[in-house]
């Protein structure tokens, strides 16, 4: 009987912890992306690095630069590489300002040297702006302003952006009512 009670107590504690975790990750929103602020959670650094590198073919992973997301500041350098490829796990999809930021966006992407110089800064800036508390519309406008004023420049040549990871999650729909 005592073993059953201990087991029941353990199950109750685990359920309570699970519920608290769910409530802690729940955000209150009216559906308006201008009033929503979902705090990103930090991934364990070794996991994030492995996930980011999974976007590259195996023979390129050892020499790639990787960045990890600091939810309070944006991307920070985790490992400096030597082959010109840079990898991140994108957590902020900035290109749909009418949608709310989500906490379940995860897609690894790796750019070659040209993309690392010209395309990666867009995602880096989007993460930094989101970390400061800007809304999806403000982040979108900030990125578009940088395109307009020439801060972002198009790549000088065709490049490679690897996205060969086994798992990716990004926005499923333009319809915010389905999110």
N, C-alpha and C positions, 0 to 999 in steps of 0.2 A: 504494500500500500504506500509505503514511504517513497519508493522509487517512482510510482505513478505521480505522486504529489510533486516530487522534484522535477520530473519531466514536464508536468503541466505548468509549473512555475517558470521553467526555462522557455517553454513555448510562449507563455504570456509575455515574458520579458522581451523575447525576440519580436513578437508582434507589436509590442509597444514601441520598440526602437524603429521598426520598419515604418510604422505610422508616423512617428515623429520625423523620420527622414523624408517621407512623402510630403508632410506638411511644410517642412523647411524648404523644400524645393518648389512649392506651389507659390505662384505669384498672383496677386489680385490685379485684375485688369478689367477694363470695360471694353476690351477689344480694340481700342484706339492705340495705334503704334506711337502716337505722340505722348502717351501717358504711361507707357509700359516700360519697366526697367527690370529685366531678368538678369540676375547676377550669374555669371559663368562660374563654374566650378573648375578648380585646377585639376588636371589629370596627373597621375603619378608620372614623373619625368621619364623614367625608363620606358613606360608604356607609350607615352606620347612620341618619344623618339623612334621607337620601333614602328609605331603606326605611321608616322610621317615617312619614314624610309621605305615602308611597304609600297609606296607609290612608284618607286624606282625598280627597274630590273635589278636582280641581285648583284650583278657584277659592278654596278655603279654605287651601291650603298656605302661601301667602306670609305669612300672619299668625299661624300656629300656633307655639306654644311646643314645643320638642323637648328631650327628655332622651336622653342616651346612657348606656350601662352601663359603669361602671368595675367590673370583676370583683372588685376588692379592697374596694369601698366601697358599691356599689349605684348607683342612677341619679344622674347629675349634670346640671345644666342645661347645654344646649349652645347654644340660641338662645331668647331671650325673645320671645314673640309678643305680638300685640295683639288678637286676635279671640276669646280665651277658650278656644280649642281647645288641648289638650296631647296630644303624641304620644310614644310609646315603642315599642321593639321588645321585647316580652316574651320573656325568656329562661328564666324559672323558672315552671313550672306547679306551684303550691303546693297545689292542691285535691285531690290524690291522695296522701295520706301513706304509703300502702302501696307506692308505686312509688318507684324510685330517681330522683334528679335526673338529667336527661339533658343532654348538651351540644349536642344538635341541635334544640332548641326555639327557634323563631323565629316570632313573629307580631306584626305591627305593629297597634297599636290607638290610636285618637285619641278623646279624650273632649271633650264640650262643657264649658262653664264649670262646670255643676253636677257632672258626672261627674269633672271635674278636681279638684274639691274633695272629693268623697265616695268615688269609686271608684278613682281613680288611686293614692291613698295605700296601698291594699292591695298593689298590685304593687310600689310603691316599697319598702314595708316587707319584702315577701317577698324582694326582691333584696338588700336590706341584710342581712337575717338569713342568707340563703344565703352572702353574702360573708364573714360572720363564722365560717362553718364549721358552722352548725347543720344537722341532718339534716332530711329531708323531714317526718318526724313532728314535730320540734321547730318547724319553720317553720309547719306546719299548726296546731299547738296555739297558737303565738304569735298567729297571725292570728285564730283562733277566739276566743281570750281577749279580743282587742281588740274583736271584735264583741260579746262577752258583757258586757264592762265599759263599753260605750258609747263607746269611743275612736273606733270607726268608726260613722258615722251614715248611715242610709239617705238617699238623695237626697230633697230636698224636693219635687221634681217629676219627671215623666218626662223623660229626657234622651236624648241621642244619643251612641252609641258607634260610630264608623266603623271598619269593618274591610274596606275595599274593595281591599286590596292584591292584587297578582297572584299572590303566593306566601305560603303560611303553613304552618308545621309545628308541630304540637302532639302530645300523646300519642295514639297510634293505638289503644290497647287497655287495658282494665283488667287483662288477663292479663299479669303481669310475666314469665311464662315465654316470651312471644312478643316481648319487647323485646330 
